[in-house]
Amino acid sequence: MKTTYLGSWSVILFVQSLLMLPAVAVDAQHALEVTLAGESSAARVVVRASDGSFVAPEGIALRKTKRGQAYFYADKAFRVTVPAGKTEVHLSGGLEVIPQSAVINVQQATQLRMRLQRWIDMPSQGWYSGDSHVHLHTGGKYPVNLQDALVAARAEGVNYVNLCVSNNLGDDIRDADLINGQPHPLSTDEHVLFFGEEMRSSIYGHMQFFGIRKLVEPQYTGFDNTPHENDFPANYTLAAEACRQGGLVTYAHPMFADQPLPFGDDPTAPNGAARELPVDAMLGVVQAVDLICYNSDEKRSTDLWYRLLNCGLKLSACVGTDALLDQSTDPLGGGRVYVQTAGKFSHANWLAGLRAGRTFVTNGPLLELTVDETRIGATCQRAAGELDVRARVQSRVPFTQIEVIVNGEVVEERKCAPPAKADSVQTEQFQVAIPIKHSSWVALRVQGPDHPAIFDGPAFAHSSPVYVEIDDKPIARPQDAAYFVDWIDRLLRVVAARDRYASASERQAVERLFRRARDRYQKLAEATP
């Protein structure tokens, strides 16, 4: 038996000959058996053989990321067959776990033992990660079940997975019978699988529902050649029903690239952006916004969120990757929302923390923020003066700047040098006094370069706000309210141009709803700042 120690975290490799064989041809195939040890027994695995090919155990799905790296999930152990020569094995366990790698010169049947360890334990600090937007069954080519979803959640270190029932092709809505308002029985004390819903409109936007007790119908609207091709009802009606069931609503992939406003030259064209979000936020049926999604533009989505916050609306920062477990996509949890729970981790406590805004979103950096000792999501009541802002960021992917954001504007920026040693933990912290005159919201934003460990663009993290209330006055920026007056006017033109309703009264009902929200924004736009 040979024992090799690699790096300061001691990757322990036990390589043992299983069969004493004579010299073999270069193209011979050998078994490589790997046992997973340490704090996590599940992992995302990349095995690259000596011929450059990616391999997986027989019968296990081999998915490929957008970067072209093929991976599979393993629990406790796995066995692959590889040609003779140098074989690379890479293990990942999510943002809180140190990835491990080994290169083995396989010349015979070989056993390998690899150990995964955390570099940080967020649950011990009361923070639990989640993904609002994961699909189990979409008609993809890989046969998957709930055990596969649980292994993926464990391998990525994601505590809460909202498995979204959805479809927009006929009446084939998969897994709707699994929505019952309770975590699935396969859930554990550390990982909750919950069946929610993605409701899709072809012109109003897509929403995720957490914590619902039954499918909210119609499950989609406005898609050609389907039973629900009309643009009715508005998303508001469906979001209100999800709220009535005790659920929580977030909008998916709010903005896409090159869309200052998500309205093109053709008002009848379908669009998956969150075009009804300003209406539903103003009318109180949406509680969160997905700032990170594999299918959206994080900067534009965040800028839209800023404008809504500037209208006095409280919307939690959330993440939904739109990962498809039965297809070849980037993994769930590549971006994630961390929620601080009150009490132990549970479905109810996690949703309560999300609803209360005790969140931050990230694809790598982990952050902390207090404002006058007030934590993320809470409200600080005080007189005008200087705010005591304290921030801390830790990350295993490099970041280059930390920004304090007040009402959408950068008021303090700290440039950060990447660590001298690659793949080490970068830590930055500071304290700053920020002058403030009016009621405001304060948040922390972290940015950095792209990195092979990041699936969705450059390094990015953002906290939900700390709210600062001065003289009992609300947060209000008339220019942002005016922005949404124009936004809703454009949406009304879409409604009129498509005119895809069973009757004039249906269209008029949608128009009245939208105008109700528009009138509220108009009042804010006309108010004296």
Secondary structure, 3 states (H helix, E strand, C coil): CEEEEECCCCEEEEEEECCCCCCCCCCCEEEEEEEEEECCCEEEEEEECCCCCEECCCCCCCEECCCCCEEEEEECEEEEEEECEEEEEEEECCCCECCEEEEEEECCCEEEEEEECECCCCHHHCEEEEEEEEECCCCCCCCCCHHHHHHHHHHHCCCEEEEEECCCCCCCCCCHHHCCCCCCCCCCCCCEEEEEEEEEECCCEEEEEECCCCCCCCCEECCCCCCCCCCCCCHHHHHHHHHHCCCEEEECCCCCCCCCCCCCCCCCCCCCCCCCHHHHHHCCCCCEEEEECCCCCHHHHHHHHHHHHCCCCCCEEEECCCEECCCCCCCCCCCEEEEECCCCCCHHHHHHHHHCCCEEEECCCEEEEEECCEECCCEEEECCEEEEEEEEEEECCCCCEEEEEECCEEEEEEECCCCCCCCCCEEEEEEEEEEECCCEEEEEEEECCCCCCCCCCCCEEEECCEEEEECCCCCCCHHHHHHHHHHHHHHHHHHHHHCCCCCHHHHHHHHHHHHHHHHHHHHHHHCCC
